[in-house]
Amino acid sequence: MTQTGYLAAEGYEAQLEAEIGPVTARHGRLLMTDRLPVLSVWAQNVWLNPLNIEFESIKQAAAQLKAIQRNWALYDFQLHGRARLIQEQLPHVSAKPIVFPSPLPTAPLGSWTLVDANHILASATCSSPYKNGEVEFVEDKETPPNRAYLKLWEFFTITGIRPEAGALCLDLGACPGGWSWVLAKFGCNVISIDKSPLAQNIASMPNIKFQQGSVFALEPEKHEPVDWLFSDVACYPARLLSLVQRWIKAGKAKNFCCTIKLQGDTDHEAVQAFLAIPGSHVVHLFHNKHELTWYKLG
């Protein structure tokens, strides 16, 4: 029987279920279906073709997992002590935070969990190369003015793409400047726009030019072409959609990366409207909250 498992981002099981339809089983945040995989923006990790494994002892459980492949990550939602005893019998997989920038891991990483005391659910092939889709970084706790920069670090890590030095980047809703800081560190020339000023240490970076004002008052048709348009601006999804459509129509931005802020009830129709833009992708990053990241690469 075909099975697919979807591990929801913590706290967003309802959004995931609305996306994937009826589920056959629930194991904590892991929602199971008896269908082939479907596009899911709320899944932190997707388990493909998971197997049901019966075992009698800790040693036997570990041996059966190792017979399938080497590296396994535990999704630990119940029977914690027994699950960890099994994981300890498996080859060690580093869970240390990664240093940015780092390439994606290349070694296959499977996921497993204990369904009950004598049954494992395991998938050797998962959508994320990170344990349970958790992209943890060694953080810079001194320079950036807030933690929003981690979303951009994660986006560049999972896509393997980032602006080249000298690229012209537009950062909309830039205050207090975490995204502008990331881009400036790459050697990009950054135009940062917001009604509120940037943090002083960010504004003083030589390759950042700050313009005070509303990002919605910009006229794309009259703006110089940019290599990247970034937005972490707080606004309703429909307003962001209108903004990016104007920039796409004007042909003045080659690449886009924007945060869709989902205020109140999740606006699934708005998400579909973003996905309908040719070449679009929507993901829920590990560092997103009730928001999604939309991107379109030229």
C-alpha positions in Angstrom: 0.0 0.0 0.0 1.3 3.5 -0.9 2.0 5.6 2.2 3.3 9.2 2.6 4.1 10.9 5.8 4.1 14.7 6.3 5.8 16.1 9.4 4.1 19.4 10.2 5.9 22.5 11.3 5.3 22.7 15.1 1.9 24.2 15.8 0.8 24.0 12.2 -0.8 20.6 11.9 -4.2 22.1 11.0 -2.7 24.0 8.1 -1.0 20.9 6.9 -4.1 18.7 7.1 -6.1 21.4 5.1 -3.5 21.1 2.4 -3.0 17.3 2.1 -6.6 16.2 2.7 -7.8 13.2 4.8 -5.2 11.5 6.9 -5.1 7.8 7.8 -3.0 8.1 11.0 -1.4 10.7 13.3 1.8 10.2 15.1 2.3 13.5 16.9 3.0 16.0 14.2 3.5 13.3 11.6 0.4 12.9 9.5 0.0 9.9 7.3 -1.9 9.4 4.0 -2.5 6.4 1.8 -1.8 8.4 -1.4 1.2 9.5 -3.4 2.9 12.7 -2.3 1.2 16.0 -3.0 2.7 19.5 -3.0 2.8 20.7 0.6 4.1 24.0 1.8 3.4 23.3 5.5 5.3 20.1 5.8 8.7 20.5 7.5 9.7 17.1 6.1 8.0 14.6 3.8 8.5 10.8 4.4 8.4 8.9 1.1 7.4 5.2 1.0 7.7 4.6 4.8 7.9 1.1 6.0 6.3 -0.6 9.0 9.0 -2.6 10.9 8.1 -5.0 13.7 10.8 -5.8 16.3 11.2 -7.6 19.7 14.4 -6.0 21.1 16.3 -2.7 21.0 19.2 -4.5 19.2 16.9 -6.0 16.6 15.2 -2.7 15.9 18.6 -1.0 15.3 19.8 -3.9 13.2 16.7 -3.7 10.9 17.2 0.1 10.4 20.9 -0.4 9.7 20.1 -3.1 7.1 18.2 -0.5 5.1 20.8 2.3 5.3 23.3 4.0 7.5 22.0 7.4 8.7 18.8 7.8 10.6 17.2 10.7 12.4 14.6 10.0 15.2 11.3 11.9 15.3 10.8 11.5 19.0 7.1 12.1 20.0 6.4 9.2 22.5 8.1 6.3 24.3 11.1 8.6 24.6 13.4 6.4 26.6 12.9 3.3 24.4 13.3 5.4 21.2 16.5 6.9 22.4 17.9 3.5 23.3 17.4 2.4 19.7 18.9 5.7 18.3 22.0 5.1 20.4 22.5 1.8 18.7 22.6 3.6 15.3 25.6 5.4 13.7 26.0 8.9 15.1 24.5 11.7 13.0 25.7 15.1 14.0 23.0 17.5 15.3 25.3 20.4 15.8 24.1 23.8 14.4 25.6 24.6 11.0 27.9 27.5 10.2 26.5 29.7 7.5 27.3 29.5 4.7 27.5 25.7 4.4 26.4 23.4 1.5 23.5 21.1 1.9 24.4 17.7 3.4 24.8 15.1 0.7 24.6 11.9 2.8 21.1 10.2 2.7 19.2 10.7 6.0 16.2 8.6 6.8 13.6 9.3 9.5 12.0 7.0 11.9 9.6 7.0 14.9 8.1 4.5 17.4 4.5 3.8 16.6 4.2 1.6 19.7 6.7 -0.4 21.8 7.3 -3.0 19.1 6.7 -1.2 15.8 8.8 1.4 13.9 7.6 3.6 11.1 10.7 4.4 9.0 11.4 6.2 5.7 14.8 6.0 4.0 14.0 8.8 1.7 12.9 12.2 3.0 12.4 15.6 1.5 14.8 17.4 3.9 18.5 16.4 4.4 18.3 17.8 8.0 16.9 16.0 11.0 13.1 16.6 11.0 13.6 19.5 8.6 15.2 21.5 11.4 17.8 23.9 9.9 19.7 25.2 13.0 22.5 27.7 12.6 25.4 28.9 14.8 23.8 32.3 15.3 25.4 35.8 15.3 24.1 37.2 18.5 26.0 40.5 18.3 25.6 42.2 14.9 22.1 41.6 13.5 19.3 43.7 15.1 16.9 40.7 15.3 16.6 37.1 14.4 14.8 37.6 11.0 18.1 37.2 9.3 17.9 33.4 10.0 15.1 33.1 7.5 17.3 34.5 4.7 20.2 32.2 5.8 17.9 29.2 5.6 16.5 30.3 2.2 20.0 30.6 0.7 21.0 27.3 2.3 18.1 25.1 1.1 18.1 26.6 -2.4 21.8 26.7 -2.8 21.5 30.1 -4.5 22.5 33.5 -3.3 23.2 36.9 -4.8 26.7 37.4 -6.2 29.0 40.2 -5.0 28.0 43.4 -6.7 24.4 42.4 -7.3 21.8 45.2 -6.8 19.3 44.1 -4.2 16.1 45.8 -3.1 15.1 45.1 0.5 11.5 46.2 1.1 10.3 46.7 4.7 14.0 46.5 5.7 13.8 47.9 9.3 15.6 47.1 11.5 18.0 45.7 8.8 18.7 42.0 9.4 18.1 41.1 5.7 20.1 44.1 4.4 22.9 43.0 6.7 23.0 39.5 5.2 23.0 40.9 1.6 25.6 43.5 2.4 27.9 40.8 3.9 27.7 39.0 0.5 29.1 42.2 -1.1 25.8 43.2 -2.7 24.7 46.8 -3.2 21.5 47.1 -1.2 18.7 49.6 -1.4 16.8 49.4 1.9 13.3 50.9 2.1 11.1 51.3 5.1 9.1 54.0 6.9 11.3 53.4 10.0 15.1 53.8 10.0 17.6 50.9 10.1 19.6 50.1 13.2 22.6 52.4 13.2 25.3 49.7 12.7 23.4 48.4 9.7 22.8 51.8 8.1 26.5 52.6 8.4 27.5 49.7 6.2 29.0 51.3 3.0 27.1 49.2 0.5 23.6 49.9 2.0 21.6 52.9 0.8 18.6 53.6 2.9 15.4 55.3 1.6 12.8 56.3 4.1 9.2 55.8 2.8 6.5 53.3 2.0 7.4 50.3 -0.2 3.9 50.5 -1.7 4.5 54.0 -3.0 7.3 52.8 -5.3 6.6 52.8 -9.0 8.4 49.7 -10.5 8.1 51.1 -14.0 10.3 54.1 -13.0 12.8 52.1 -10.9 16.1 51.0 -12.1 16.4 47.2 -12.7 17.4 45.1 -9.7 18.9 41.6 -9.6 16.9 40.7 -6.5 13.8 41.9 -4.8 13.5 40.9 -1.1 10.5 41.6 1.2 9.9 40.8 4.8 7.4 43.6 5.1 4.4 43.1 7.4 1.2 43.3 5.3 -1.7 41.2 4.3 -1.0 38.6 1.6 -3.2 40.2 -1.0 -1.2 43.5 -0.7 2.1 41.7 -1.1 0.7 39.8 -4.1 -0.3 43.0 -5.8 3.1 44.5 -5.1 5.1 41.6 -6.6 2.7 41.4 -9.6 3.5 45.0 -10.4 7.2 44.3 -10.2 6.9 41.3 -12.4 4.8 43.1 -15.0 7.3 46.0 -15.1 10.1 43.5 -15.6 12.4 45.3 -13.3 13.4 42.5 -10.9 15.0 39.2 -11.9 14.7 37.2 -8.7 12.2 37.4 -5.8 12.2 36.2 -2.2 9.3 37.5 0.0 7.7 36.5 3.3 3.9 36.0 3.1 2.6 37.1 6.5 -0.5 35.1 7.4 -2.4 37.2 9.9 -5.3 35.5 11.7 -6.8 32.5 9.9 -4.5 31.0 7.3 -5.4 32.4 3.8 -5.0 29.2 1.7 -6.4 31.0 -1.4 -3.7 33.6 -1.2 -1.1 30.9 -1.0 -2.5 29.3 -4.2 -2.5 32.7 -5.9 1.3 33.0 -5.2 1.8 29.5 -6.5 -0.1 30.3 -9.7 2.6 32.8 -10.7 4.8 31.1 -13.3 8.1 29.8 -11.8 6.9 30.3 -8.2 7.7 28.2 -5.1 6.3 28.5 -1.6 7.8 26.9 1.4 7.5 27.0 5.2 11.0 27.5 6.5 12.0 26.2 9.8 12.5 29.8 10.9 9.1 30.9 9.6 6.3 31.3 12.1 2.7 31.8 10.8 4.2 32.9 7.5 5.5 31.4 4.3 8.4 32.2 2.0 7.6 32.8 -1.7 10.4 32.9 -4.2 10.8 33.1 -8.0 14.1 32.8 -9.6 14.9 34.3 -13.0 
